[in-house]
Amino acid sequence: MITVEVRDSLGADEAAELVAMFAEAADYDAEAGFSTAALAEPDAAEENLIVVQAIARLNPGLHGSTATPIVAFLRLDIDRAGGAEAQLLVHREYRSLGVGTLVVELLAQRPGPGFAGTGAVRIACWARGAHPAAERMAQRLGAEVERSRWLLLRGPESIYVDPEDSAAVRAARRDGYVHEHTDVCYVWRVPSEPGRRRR
């Protein structure tokens, strides 16, 4: 169904296609009441991070089409200790089909230490607006909720608050901020053996 390729850097055409995909997803998610994600920019000042990007494209020939659109994008920012921050976006037309999980499973088959040979052993990823598709994927992978945060709005202004910090929540509400949605951070500990999940 899809082909996944790892990129050290993105070409101009591929970057433009991704920007368009993120913009379309942002509009779609905002309309559905979820927060939106933006394509992360490389941080040239951060020398201790290894950045791995993977592009998933639809294989040609599906339903007779020769088009090979990008259906998912995964970015990992990995530190030297093997901790990673992940950003995963699935094209809005290909969601709830298992594409995100398939991308992870295909990359996990790559040889080398850690996830996909990157050295990453602990991967954290924020689900914007506690998205149900992200929750289903986390359950399939055996990822656990590490923490959550509330997005609070006051007109065009927004702030994030730890829901466990009752003093901060009360102060924000006193200042006129209202709870918009909850973001959830999932953490996946990479199995030490391919195909096995840690319990």
Secondary structure, DSSP 4 states (H G I P E B T S, - for coil): -EEEEEESS--HHHHHHHHHHHHHHHHHHHHHT-----PPPP-TT-TT-EEEEEEEEEPTTGGG-----EEEEEEEEE-TTSEEEEEEEE-GGGTTSSHHHHHHHHHHTS-STTBTTTTB-EEEEEETT--HHHHHHHHHHT-EEEEEEEEEEETTEEEEE-TT-HHHHHHHHHTT-EEEEEEEEEEEEPPSSTT----
